[in-house]
Structures are given as structure tokens and as C-alpha cells.
């Protein structure tokens, strides 16, 4: 394509989705972290390279990111990124929706073994994302999800690192399984999607709740209710970039530099100062994942 910017302008003018990255928001004064993103996934017509992503994040007051994974290939990329950039830590895993695919090919055990090997790297600080997804995977594929989830829980315990949970339409089963087999010491509900009751249960068990840009969506009152009852020492923030871009840029590609929008929204919901919330969330992040440098 000779002029990608012209293509983007044409799409926007025709009323189709705006695929450009939003402008840089006002930086936060107290540095904070994006504890879950997928910077290997390109979304949009003006993709940013990893170095540019991290530079923009730093200019917005984002001190570091945790690069999450969904298969063996992306897990290896996450380790590479963490090796080459001090602002990046890695989380490695087989995504629950990928587990049935690996299982059908006879390669789930091999894939989990590869994650086990990668998890020993000092820059890998979490197993993630793993869990259960009953939205995209039907009953036939769910046994593979359960098997993979239990194996990933065991890996987090084995390596003494955190675990990032993907939970979609499977709240009760995720909570039941964690209670049944015993959760890792530091368990994070990535992109928390439950309600206030679930938030209370999770916090009471010592889990962390990570909120993404969808907490700003009009139809996400359940997330705002959950935030309101979550102890501040259990709150994390994330982008899940390039997905879940916060209002007013919903639908455009997300990136770690947009964390300040979500954080300011959360602070307003909690009636807290942005600086105080940023300091607490940053401390929580370091408690879960350790230092970045």
C-alpha cells in the first residue's frame, strides 16, 4: 500500500472503524504499570514497533509492561522482549482457547513442557494467560481447557511466580477450580469481568483484580461495582492492548500509553486522587511481579 495514512483517512471518512492510534493523553505524575498487554499483536493501519510502544508508554508515565502470551510462539516472543527491554516483563502460557487446538493435534503436553522451560527464565514473572473460556470454546473443547488450566496452576507454583487468569463466562468454575487445587500465592484476574459479589470472593481469597479499559464502557456497570468493593491493595490496571481501548477512543487500537485514561476513570469512580491510586497500583504491581530493572 503506497499511502497507508490515506487509506486510514478514507476508512474514517466513510464511517468505518478508525484504525489510527489515539493521541497521547496527559501523563500521570506518579509512574504506574500496564500489567497485561499483547504488544506482538498488530491492530490498525499505523502499527507501532515495540520500541515506539515503550517510548510512548514512558512519555505517558508508564514505567513498564507485562507482556502476556497465548501460545508457545508468543511466549517465546515475550521472553525475547523482556530480555531486550528493561521496561518489559514476560508472562508465558497457552491461552484456554488454544488448549483444545493443541490437544486435537496431540501437542498439548509438549506445549505445556515448552511453557515450563520458558517459565524458568528470570524475566518471566507470571504464567499467563490461562484459565477457562466458555464463550469461545464449546463443551467438546472444555476438557482440554481444564487440563491445561490445572497444569498452568502447577507451573506457577513450581516456579514461584504469579498467574494471570483469563476468565470468560466461567466465573463459578474458575473460582471452584482455584479453591479445589489451591491457587498460586499471587493470582491475578486479568481483565476482571465479574460483578461485585465475585470481586468480594476473589479479594477475600487474596487474589488481585486487574481492570482494563472496558471499565469505562457504558454497559460495564458490573465492573464499576466490582471496583467499588475491591480493596485498593488488590487493584491492578491493564490495557489488554491492542484490545479494550477506553472511552473516548473505544474501537481504535489500544496501547500501554493509554493507561492514564483508565486510571483516571478508576480514581474518579473511587473518589481517590489519581496520584494516590497510581502509587498504590504501582506498589501492587511490584508486589505481584517483582522489580523490572
Secondary structure, DSSP 8 states (H G I E B T S, - for coil): ---HHHHHHHHHHTTS---S--------SS-EEEEEE-TTS--SSS---HHHHHHHHHHTTEEEEEE--SSHHHHHHHHHHHHH-TTEEEEE---HHHHHHHHHTT-HHHHHHHHHHHHTSTTEEEEEEEEEETTTS-HHHHHHHHHHHHHHHHHHHHHT-EEEEEEES-HHHHHHHHHHH---SSEEETT----HHHHHHHHHTT-EEEE-GGGGSTT-HHHHHHHHHS-GGGEEE---TTS---TTSTTS---GGGHHHHHHHHHHHHT--HHHHHHHHHHHHHHHH----
